[in-house]
Amino acid sequence: MRTGTGRSVAQRSPLIGRHDEIRQLGTLIDAAGQGRGGALVLRGEPGVGKSALLGHIRETAAGFQVVHASGAEFEMELPFAALHQLCAPALDHLAALPAPHRKALEIAFGLDTGTPDPFLVGIATLGLLVETVRERPLLCVVDDAQWLDHASAKALAFLARRVAAERVAVVFSLREPSRLPELDGLPSLTVEGLSEADARALLAAEIRAPLDERVRDRILAEARGNPLALLELPRSVGLTGMAGGFALPDTPPLSSPLSSRIEQSFQARLERLPAGTRLLLTVAAADPVGDPALLWRAAGLLGLDVTSAGPAEASALVEFGTRIRFCHPLARSAVYRAAGLDERRRAHHALAAATDPMADPDRLAWHRAQAGAGPDEDVAAELEHSAARAQARGGVAAAAAFLERSAELTLDPERRTERVLAAAQAKLIAGAFDAAAELLTAAETGPLDQRQLARIDLLRGRISFVRHRGGDGATTYLLRAARRLADSDPKWSRACYLDALEMGMLTGGMDTIIAAARSAPPAPQPPDSADAVLDGLVSLATDGHRVAIPPLRPIVADVHDEVWVRRPSLASLLSVEVWDFDAYIGTAEHLVEVGRSSGSFHLLPIGLAMLAAASAHAGDFGAAMELISEGEAIAEVTGASPLVYSRLHLAALRGRRQEATELFTAVLAASQRMSLSVHWATAVLNNGLGDYPAALESARRAVELDDLALSGLALPELVEAAVRCGEHDLAASALESLAERTRAGGAAWGLGVEAYARALVTDNEDAYREAAEHLDGCRAAVYRARAHLLYGEWLRRQGRRRDARERLRLAHELLSGMGAEAFADRAAGELRATGEHARSRSSQASEQLTMQEVHIARLVADGATSKEVAARLFLSPRTVDAHLRNIFRKLGLTSRKQLRNLPEIR
């Protein structure tokens, strides 16, 4: 008879009381077999039957290949340990993966050197397992997910979210109340305790001895429907206890946690075993690998032999086979907890002595650390080396654990402080912010120099930024670090000031930061680009654009300067501030190139968003949609918030009122920090629609915020709206501010925009011609088209219809061709007023597709295969094929060749 729990219970007949759970698992399996993959997380308390359900689905998934991984409490520090378990049977398919994905997995599994990106490992895992489903569908079973190492958890969660179109099912078991954030949002099923009737049936089926009714009632009451408890609690008292009364003096009270009572039951079995057998079990519990050869080598060093295993197996606590397996994770923890401290140290010492230092130096260092009774610099140094190896493989959580233990074993105060700070930094990178903060507090109790205090400030600043999504706290820490370093390390001090300025541009508080940055140490001679940028930003706030911009121009124009790779947000803001469109789009292209080649999921999304916005201003809305789609795909897999400003730029320029307004409202509801971007976008939208009072109000708000880049970008919108509303003094003032920026920058984009703004204010035709001359050779196609539109509108008002038609016709062709619908409609209306009807604009293929479909269509049109598109968008090939079917249906196509021959999609 099968029970609702346990790894050691026979798996023969159906589970008692689990009909609904089995039905849901069966639905998942049936759907996966038909190409509609999915995932399910089984949640529940220890012993409730999650593992039994996993065993059931493994046995009954007819026709499926099954791969299995299990989290281990003592392996949580070893990166990709669980993922390697899952993928081991499929490693023969590695050669079928794209080279970057193959290398990512080889590094993760220790087959190559380097640092793998966890999300590249995730997509590589998906690709590897998809290769195996060509013959049969695949079931991935992941037990004890609460003990997955951090790197495996990320990769497996990614996999689970990407199998919807594949013949793959992924099932996790997760112990409650443990929480694994990576699995949040996946479909889940809470496995509850058995009903009283089912509990009685299980007890009757499994306990053959006579059972007093009062004892049975007490067992049922204490077990509360937990199947493992129903079986283990009687074993803790034996047949005599069941016949004559259940509760013994040392039995945990009914109010104690159920897992404690179950562990107590396992420990009761353990106490009946010989001392040698108990020591053997302690060694087995201390080794998470379950390697019999390692166990017996360690046992031999302790004077134990195979005869000690007999009583252990007879107790049903453990099985000795090709792997050492405890009957339940609670049994393992019960054995380990029951051992005294000296006994645990003996076990770890023996395991360390039995571990091959060449094959597994990290496990050797870990066992040596657990075997120690006090500080030991040799072991601490070994752990530090293990941390470096773990970090190189992408195991930042493992590195943090190694470093923390290394610090505990370090006697020298200065070295211990360095190791604590390194552990705190690793914890921060791993996302363990509370643990990082606790380590920083511990570090502050020791003697610290100014550099170490500065490091603490910088780490606390990063924690504050992540916890509070910006705010004054983060920049306060950065500025304090900068002041501490001013004398001992001026270059690092200046870098801290520049970091604070970049952060302030995103979060506010620039006046305070600028005031502090004025006291930065002087730049070294000769200064590098970062020094020039810092001094330029301070000068910009202090002396204005005429003084500050000329020294910044050559740095901004050098799109390959390393300073922009390190501070990509500044690249975007400063190129717009100096109105240099070539720098704006060129830097964005370079950032995307570097982000792709390095695999950086920090740099690439910033570059994609920047290039998407620049592409929108260049009139290539299809490219903007493609880039936005890729950025959102990365945000989804990394769990980061997508950078929405590029969507705002595209929506404003496309000019669809309802679509844009809904987006603006949603963005503001999510973050008030986006108010400047929304005000600018609303001004552009309403200028396009001809709603000049609304445009005036939004542009005025954007300019009043006086922030870098967008406030300047809002000035021509304010000029246009103010002129149309008769606010001539306001328009003239805005023009003066705009001219200060654009003339200092001296770039065609800025000079052209300033010229048409001047034409609006002065009614001077030469200024309109000047604008067209500057912008006709500029990549900022939207502004070129708007210059012709404004000139055409002026000519019509002067009664020069023939001249007006020429300009308006060109403006309409440009605007309608790029999909700037509001401005195109405005041009069409002006053309009608001259007596000419604009040509009807044919519907663009991209307008019928979602952003993701546009992205896929453009990639396929450029010759990419489904597998290549899947790798680019973190999807499975079947998902790509499903999107292609939708694209073909919407566009009335039947083949990839027809898509490649569709010019408007490219």
SULMORA-V676141 format. One record per helix or strand of 2 or more residues. SS is the DSSP state (~ for helix, > for strand). FROM is the first residue (numbers start at 1). TO is the last residue. If there is no record, write none. Layout:
SS_FROM_TO + SS_FROM_TO
//
This chain:
~_19_33 + >_38_44 + ~_50_60 + >_65_70 + ~_73_75 + ~_81_96 + ~_99_108 + ~_118_132 + >_138_143 + ~_145_147 + ~_150_160 + >_168_175 + ~_181_183 + >_188_190 + ~_196_206 + ~_213_223 + ~_227_235 + ~_238_244 + ~_258_271 + ~_275_286 + ~_292_301 + ~_307_314 + >_318_320 + >_324_326 + ~_329_338 + ~_341_354 + ~_361_371 + ~_377_392 + ~_396_408 + ~_413_429 + ~_433_443 + ~_450_468 + ~_472_485 + ~_490_507 + ~_510_517 + ~_529_543 + ~_545_557 + ~_562_566 + ~_568_577 + ~_581_598 + ~_603_617 + ~_621_638 + ~_645_654 + ~_657_670 + ~_672_689 + ~_692_704 + ~_710_724 + ~_728_745 + ~_748_762 + ~_765_775 + ~_781_797 + ~_801_818 + ~_821_833 + ~_845_848 + ~_851_861 + ~_866_873 + ~_877_891 + ~_896_900 + ~_903_905
//
